[in-house]
Amino acid sequence: MDVLIVEGGRRLVGRVRVEGAKNAALPACVASLLTDESILVHRVPQLRDVSTILFTLGALGKRVVRNGGSVVISEDGPLTAEASPYSVRKMRASFLVLGPLVGRLGRAVVPLPGGCSIGARPVDLHLQGLRALGAHVEESAAAVTVSADRLRGARVEFSFPSVGATEQLLMTGTLAAGVTEIVNAAVEPEVLDLIELLRAMGAEIEVEGRTIRVTEAKLHGTEHTLIPDRIEAGTLLLAGVATRGAVTAVDVRPDHLEPFLAALRGMGVEITVAGGDVTASAPGGTRGIDIKTAPHPGFPTDLHPQTAAALCGAVGTSRVIETVFEGRFTYVEGMRAMGAQMAIDGRTATITGVSALRGAAVEAPDIRAGAALVLGALAAQGSSVLSGLDQIERGYEGLADKLGSLGAQIERREA
């Protein structure tokens, strides 16, 4: 088992390139199930989660060829209707294969998903949507079996704008007769990126606020470049903020980061935008702020833990209110081990800034909490040992190397 050894207390400064968005790559790869023609996707990050979804597709009968940051997914034989338990139980996004398989084959058997332990995150909305399109759903303790002679478009209204359920219905709707209308849909940048891919494949999709209409279409192969990863960009910018440095995230979409950048400005961070480059500078430190996560265009839940870590060194008291995933506070124990003052009450974390964190041995419980602990270690005085790298590497490509290029003293070692 490898660990990261971090010698904290160094100010991070410099420019760093951001990869393609993990949360856009996963549904983009799944969309290849909608056609028997080839899909070529560029700027695909080399991550454990991406490898898992590509393995899932290969086990279903797709041919996957990867060349650096580009992936070609084609079909040269029959698909199977049963997804691999190994991959689906490792990562929740693998559940997205359900609707496309039913649309193509009339039947699908998919194990109940796994992934980060950050709350219940049920698949009820996925199944609600598929039932509305005429699918028959059978649930067991281990798997879901869905079948349909012919899917038909319908109006589906979500009680919560779920990203996964929206992506599921978007893809399935392209194969359902007539028009599928998704009300209270998620409109995160990654969802809109999937829509752009589906349109390039021949889909007819209209977006009006949180209502999305999908008209049945015969889809074909295409070529698509993923949007930059706003969560990776935010994490790298926060590495500069937490260490009182100045980091520039290169080749990003500033408009995708605006809710997050507004919070940084509230913390007293100087933000500079130049084309696709965003710089966050905080040489004089930061001040406390109140943040409330929400579906896009609100503050992104996937940047909650990392921002909380940076706020541990801010002057004054901060509050972070989590409205999306009730189990998001898995970073708290590790940050407390570093000397952070955090109190949790329901879905609210109250953070009192301290003059300095101290190095500690901690373990990453999930992707974003792991990133938060890395930021805490960078800001802390002394040495930290971080285990659980398999979690961090699900969402960040070459994180240690990128931080090292900014001046961090960080080393990967075999434990």
NUTOR-851614 format. One line per field, with one value per residue (C-alpha): residue in three letters; chain; x, y, z. Coordinates in steps of 0.001 Angstrom, whole numbers. Layout:
BEGIN
keke <- (ALA,...)
mifi <- (A,...)
east <- (X,...)
north <- (Y,...)
up <- (Z,...)
***
This chain:
BEGIN
keke <- (MET,ASP,VAL,LEU,ILE,VAL,GLU,GLY,GLY,ARG,ARG,LEU,VAL,GLY,ARG,VAL,ARG,VAL,GLU,GLY,ALA,LYS,ASN,ALA,ALA,LEU,PRO,ALA,CYS,VAL,ALA,SER,LEU,LEU,THR,ASP,GLU,SER,ILE,LEU,VAL,HIS,ARG,VAL,PRO,GLN,LEU,ARG,ASP,VAL,SER,THR,ILE,LEU,PHE,THR,LEU,GLY,ALA,LEU,GLY,LYS,ARG,VAL,VAL,ARG,ASN,GLY,GLY,SER,VAL,VAL,ILE,SER,GLU,ASP,GLY,PRO,LEU,THR,ALA,GLU,ALA,SER,PRO,TYR,SER,VAL,ARG,LYS,MET,ARG,ALA,SER,PHE,LEU,VAL,LEU,GLY,PRO,LEU,VAL,GLY,ARG,LEU,GLY,ARG,ALA,VAL,VAL,PRO,LEU,PRO,GLY,GLY,CYS,SER,ILE,GLY,ALA,ARG,PRO,VAL,ASP,LEU,HIS,LEU,GLN,GLY,LEU,ARG,ALA,LEU,GLY,ALA,HIS,VAL,GLU,GLU,SER,ALA,ALA,ALA,VAL,THR,VAL,SER,ALA,ASP,ARG,LEU,ARG,GLY,ALA,ARG,VAL,GLU,PHE,SER,PHE,PRO,SER,VAL,GLY,ALA,THR,GLU,GLN,LEU,LEU,MET,THR,GLY,THR,LEU,ALA,ALA,GLY,VAL,THR,GLU,ILE,VAL,ASN,ALA,ALA,VAL,GLU,PRO,GLU,VAL,LEU,ASP,LEU,ILE,GLU,LEU,LEU,ARG,ALA,MET,GLY,ALA,GLU,ILE,GLU,VAL,GLU,GLY,ARG,THR,ILE,ARG,VAL,THR,GLU,ALA,LYS,LEU,HIS,GLY,THR,GLU,HIS,THR,LEU,ILE,PRO,ASP,ARG,ILE,GLU,ALA,GLY,THR,LEU,LEU,LEU,ALA,GLY,VAL,ALA,THR,ARG,GLY,ALA,VAL,THR,ALA,VAL,ASP,VAL,ARG,PRO,ASP,HIS,LEU,GLU,PRO,PHE,LEU,ALA,ALA,LEU,ARG,GLY,MET,GLY,VAL,GLU,ILE,THR,VAL,ALA,GLY,GLY,ASP,VAL,THR,ALA,SER,ALA,PRO,GLY,GLY,THR,ARG,GLY,ILE,ASP,ILE,LYS,THR,ALA,PRO,HIS,PRO,GLY,PHE,PRO,THR,ASP,LEU,HIS,PRO,GLN,THR,ALA,ALA,ALA,LEU,CYS,GLY,ALA,VAL,GLY,THR,SER,ARG,VAL,ILE,GLU,THR,VAL,PHE,GLU,GLY,ARG,PHE,THR,TYR,VAL,GLU,GLY,MET,ARG,ALA,MET,GLY,ALA,GLN,MET,ALA,ILE,ASP,GLY,ARG,THR,ALA,THR,ILE,THR,GLY,VAL,SER,ALA,LEU,ARG,GLY,ALA,ALA,VAL,GLU,ALA,PRO,ASP,ILE,ARG,ALA,GLY,ALA,ALA,LEU,VAL,LEU,GLY,ALA,LEU,ALA,ALA,GLN,GLY,SER,SER,VAL,LEU,SER,GLY,LEU,ASP,GLN,ILE,GLU,ARG,GLY,TYR,GLU,GLY,LEU,ALA,ASP,LYS,LEU,GLY,SER,LEU,GLY,ALA,GLN,ILE,GLU,ARG,ARG,GLU,ALA)
mifi <- (A,A,A,A,A,A,A,A,A,A,A,A,A,A,A,A,A,A,A,A,A,A,A,A,A,A,A,A,A,A,A,A,A,A,A,A,A,A,A,A,A,A,A,A,A,A,A,A,A,A,A,A,A,A,A,A,A,A,A,A,A,A,A,A,A,A,A,A,A,A,A,A,A,A,A,A,A,A,A,A,A,A,A,A,A,A,A,A,A,A,A,A,A,A,A,A,A,A,A,A,A,A,A,A,A,A,A,A,A,A,A,A,A,A,A,A,A,A,A,A,A,A,A,A,A,A,A,A,A,A,A,A,A,A,A,A,A,A,A,A,A,A,A,A,A,A,A,A,A,A,A,A,A,A,A,A,A,A,A,A,A,A,A,A,A,A,A,A,A,A,A,A,A,A,A,A,A,A,A,A,A,A,A,A,A,A,A,A,A,A,A,A,A,A,A,A,A,A,A,A,A,A,A,A,A,A,A,A,A,A,A,A,A,A,A,A,A,A,A,A,A,A,A,A,A,A,A,A,A,A,A,A,A,A,A,A,A,A,A,A,A,A,A,A,A,A,A,A,A,A,A,A,A,A,A,A,A,A,A,A,A,A,A,A,A,A,A,A,A,A,A,A,A,A,A,A,A,A,A,A,A,A,A,A,A,A,A,A,A,A,A,A,A,A,A,A,A,A,A,A,A,A,A,A,A,A,A,A,A,A,A,A,A,A,A,A,A,A,A,A,A,A,A,A,A,A,A,A,A,A,A,A,A,A,A,A,A,A,A,A,A,A,A,A,A,A,A,A,A,A,A,A,A,A,A,A,A,A,A,A,A,A,A,A,A,A,A,A,A,A,A,A,A,A,A,A,A,A,A,A,A,A,A,A,A,A,A,A,A,A,A,A,A,A,A,A,A,A,A,A,A,A,A,A,A,A,A,A,A,A,A,A,A,A,A)
east <- (0,1419,1131,1798,4398,3759,6071,3699,4155,5338,3644,2438,2957,2724,649,-923,-3012,-6386,-7529,-10827,-13769,-14100,-17817,-18249,-16054,-18114,-21515,-19781,-18295,-21640,-23297,-21389,-23979,-26608,-25152,-23316,-20987,-17703,-17375,-14070,-13664,-10739,-9275,-10209,-8402,-6439,-8262,-9372,-13049,-12558,-10776,-13714,-16304,-14202,-13902,-17689,-18224,-15702,-17475,-20762,-19269,-17818,-14300,-12276,-8988,-7190,-4338,-3217,-6067,-8227,-10548,-12307,-15303,-16731,-18942,-17824,-20132,-23338,-23847,-24725,-27583,-25885,-23400,-20347,-20960,-17262,-17323,-20822,-20263,-17007,-18509,-22008,-21735,-21662,-25396,-25870,-25592,-29085,-31266,-29127,-29046,-32828,-33249,-30887,-31616,-35010,-33540,-30781,-29547,-27392,-26133,-26889,-24093,-21247,-18771,-18116,-19778,-21112,-24750,-27650,-27663,-30470,-31222,-34961,-35099,-33366,-35971,-38853,-37839,-37461,-40871,-42391,-40967,-42781,-40070,-40821,-38510,-37729,-35597,-33738,-31226,-28325,-29478,-32085,-33642,-35348,-37173,-39341,-40677,-40642,-39756,-42083,-41466,-43194,-43094,-40863,-40652,-37825,-38240,-34552,-32346,-30237,-27269,-27177,-30912,-30928,-28104,-29886,-33110,-31269,-29601,-32616,-34901,-33006,-34174,-37762,-40584,-41824,-40735,-39310,-39657,-37476,-38752,-36536,-33525,-29921,-28116,-24540,-21865,-21194,-24870,-24754,-21559,-23383,-26162,-23614,-22237,-25716,-26566,-23378,-24588,-27858,-30099,-32775,-32600,-34051,-33077,-35266,-34267,-34540,-36775,-35142,-37002,-35518,-36969,-36310,-33549,-31330,-27906,-24577,-20885,-19093,-16020,-16177,-13794,-14680,-14968,-12205,-12672,-14023,-13576,-9911,-9451,-11077,-8972,-5715,-6731,-7527,-4052,-2695,-5241,-4620,-838,-1084,268,-911,-1944,-3149,-5421,-4744,-7218,-10421,-13948,-14214,-18000,-18240,-16313,-18208,-20203,-16954,-14948,-17609,-17015,-13244,-13744,-15857,-12889,-10695,-8932,-7827,-9203,-7817,-9366,-7490,-9167,-9134,-6731,-7878,-5522,-6319,-3917,-4044,-647,-2221,-4415,-8210,-11257,-14157,-17289,-20608,-21151,-24201,-23904,-26643,-27218,-25681,-25582,-25071,-21842,-20725,-20870,-17771,-15747,-17215,-14521,-11581,-12999,-13624,-9981,-8815,-11143,-9388,-6664,-8981,-9429,-12735,-15537,-16995,-20058,-20450,-24010,-24396,-27725,-26839,-25102,-25776,-22642,-20233,-18425,-16066,-13080,-13729,-11979,-8785,-8781,-9310,-6266,-4334,-5608,-8611,-11447,-14645,-18079,-20778,-24487,-26664,-25695,-23683,-19966,-18818,-15110,-13054,-9815,-6535,-3127,-1551,-2440,-13,1061,-647,-1231,-4649,-6568,-8678,-12240,-13449,-12333,-13103,-12424,-9049,-8305,-9281,-6801,-4072,-4800,-4715,-1350,39,-979,144,3435,5474,5065,1824,1292,-1794,-3058,-6079,-4583,-6855,-9713,-7865,-6757,-10357,-10760,-7342,-4735,-1146,-2141,1169,3171,1017,1348,5086,5355,3836,6473,4933,7252,5212,6382,4687,6200,5474,4237)
north <- (0,3375,6553,10235,11910,15655,18186,21096,24807,25644,28351,26990,29190,28545,27381,23944,22407,20881,17555,16765,16413,13012,13559,14301,11413,8716,9429,10237,6744,5172,7060,4781,2099,4110,3325,564,3150,4377,7198,9069,11067,13425,14891,11787,11785,8700,7854,4730,5627,6059,2707,1167,2496,1380,-2091,-2098,-1302,-3904,-6554,-5590,-6245,-2905,-2634,9,1442,4092,6253,8753,11178,9834,6837,5078,2939,777,-2257,-5326,-7971,-8463,-6678,-8504,-7338,-8111,-5670,-6783,-6827,-6101,-2699,-1513,-2193,-245,2901,4367,5904,2398,2254,4603,1626,494,2685,2507,-1303,-1515,835,-1190,-4751,-4592,-5885,-5133,-6624,-4257,-4796,-2125,450,1241,4105,6836,6516,10077,9388,7268,8560,6143,5069,5584,8513,6447,3696,6163,7628,4259,3132,6322,5387,2051,-195,-3067,-2960,-5863,-5144,-7650,-7264,-7454,-6237,-4501,-6146,-3812,-4834,-3201,-4298,-628,2428,5398,9047,10546,13488,12761,15211,14715,15624,16643,17658,14494,14524,10745,10348,13231,11623,8261,9720,11873,8859,6570,9232,9238,5622,6065,6632,10218,12928,12524,15598,15813,18380,19656,18227,18768,21342,20907,21651,17911,17272,19975,18430,15109,16923,18376,14895,13438,16251,15513,11894,13078,13602,16307,17910,21195,22799,25451,26230,22955,21354,19149,17633,14692,13472,9941,9801,7333,8009,7629,7841,11130,12837,14858,16766,16843,20052,20784,19425,22258,20210,19521,23196,24271,21829,23125,26754,25937,24413,27879,29536,27140,27731,31505,31197,31976,29180,29510,26792,26647,25827,25868,27248,30237,30353,26817,27960,31164,29982,28684,31778,33988,32123,32584,36314,36331,34759,37666,35761,37799,36206,37002,35616,35774,33790,30162,30787,31491,32630,32564,34525,34785,35934,37662,34748,34511,35280,33111,32808,30964,28560,26496,23788,23405,21918,23988,26978,26816,26081,22572,19865,18244,21297,21418,19300,21046,24504,23491,22409,25810,27581,25860,28512,31478,34275,33973,31435,29775,27628,25093,23841,20670,20247,17575,14609,14164,12076,14600,15266,12281,14650,16006,13297,13627,17417,17300,15026,17911,20317,21790,23106,21746,21106,19196,19749,17858,19084,22091,22275,25194,25881,28120,29154,28200,29807,26592,22985,20197,17192,13864,10370,10270,8117,9257,7933,9063,11125,14668,14110,12689,15842,17931,16034,16646,20383,20235,18473,21102,23895,22115,22488,19286,15962,14159,10615,10059,6570,5511,6803,4499,6841,10023,8515,7791,11518,13158,12369,12899,15068,14670,15582,18637,19855,19185,21382,24213,23857,21298,18825,15708,12182,8886,5960,2318,1866)
up <- (0,-1040,1028,490,2671,2856,4486,5031,5511,1980,-45,-3402,-6450,-10177,-13099,-13477,-16255,-15474,-16958,-18614,-16231,-14591,-14039,-17742,-18893,-17181,-18845,-22138,-22208,-21265,-24141,-26511,-25641,-27524,-30959,-32788,-34345,-32859,-30344,-30011,-26796,-26145,-22941,-20966,-17585,-16567,-13363,-11536,-12041,-15778,-15948,-14095,-16547,-19524,-17983,-17527,-21204,-22304,-20228,-21914,-25357,-26395,-27813,-25974,-27279,-25271,-26590,-23976,-23367,-26210,-26084,-28970,-28020,-30790,-31249,-33162,-31704,-29708,-26383,-23205,-20985,-17668,-16182,-14220,-10440,-9915,-11600,-10701,-7010,-7157,-8629,-8615,-12093,-13608,-12868,-15849,-18224,-17147,-19379,-22539,-22301,-21926,-24878,-27076,-25901,-24182,-20911,-18437,-15179,-13127,-9558,-7006,-7165,-4803,-4646,-2114,1289,1414,2078,942,-2665,-3614,-7180,-6687,-9124,-11821,-11458,-11212,-14539,-16258,-14972,-16381,-19799,-19636,-18223,-15857,-12835,-10523,-7479,-5335,-2537,-4971,-8403,-10513,-13559,-16028,-19185,-21839,-25204,-26243,-24202,-24695,-23923,-20899,-18494,-15499,-12602,-10133,-6455,-6480,-9438,-9376,-11755,-12184,-12709,-15206,-17181,-17075,-18494,-21030,-22596,-22313,-23748,-27029,-27535,-26264,-28746,-28849,-26423,-22932,-20709,-17589,-15079,-12236,-14060,-13016,-15177,-13947,-16587,-16860,-17715,-20382,-21753,-22108,-23957,-26385,-27023,-27562,-29970,-31908,-32088,-33656,-30618,-30492,-27035,-25791,-22487,-20859,-17284,-15388,-18011,-20646,-23613,-25513,-28814,-30046,-32643,-34445,-32984,-34753,-33949,-33324,-31854,-28650,-26360,-22676,-20686,-18133,-14623,-12468,-9289,-9969,-10856,-7599,-5584,-7102,-6565,-2926,-2536,-3203,-918,1987,1808,1307,-2201,-5720,-8089,-11676,-13076,-16804,-19607,-17556,-17994,-15611,-16058,-14654,-11557,-10801,-7714,-6225,-7184,-5558,-2286,-2604,-3116,50,1867,743,-2035,-5046,-8231,-11686,-14876,-18178,-20934,-19815,-16919,-13358,-10583,-6867,-4649,-852,457,3444,4446,4414,6547,7579,5465,5395,2487,1545,-1090,-3689,-7141,-9940,-10212,-6445,-4606,-5670,-3034,-4545,-3423,94,1866,180,942,4556,4805,3550,6011,8939,8662,8046,10575,12395,12213,9129,8537,5742,5232,3136,1336,-1238,464,4159,4678,3179,6478,6326,6216,9716,11734,9703,9880,13640,13881,12274,14924,13117,15269,13723,15208,13325,13953,11499,8058,9268,10007,12148,11673,13938,12297,13993,13665,12405,11667,12548,10552,11267,9917,8225,5752,2784,3267,-174,-3180,-2070,1635,586,-1384,1658,3821,1238,1440,5227,5093,2708,5090,8272,10095,10023,8279,7383,6133,3954,3196,1135,-2113,-4116,-3182,-4165,-7472,-8407,-9010,-9476,-12114,-10983,-8020,-6182,-9303,-9963,-6382,-6523,-9619,-7527,-4816,-2472,-771,-1409,-2091,-2805,-939,-357,3208)
***
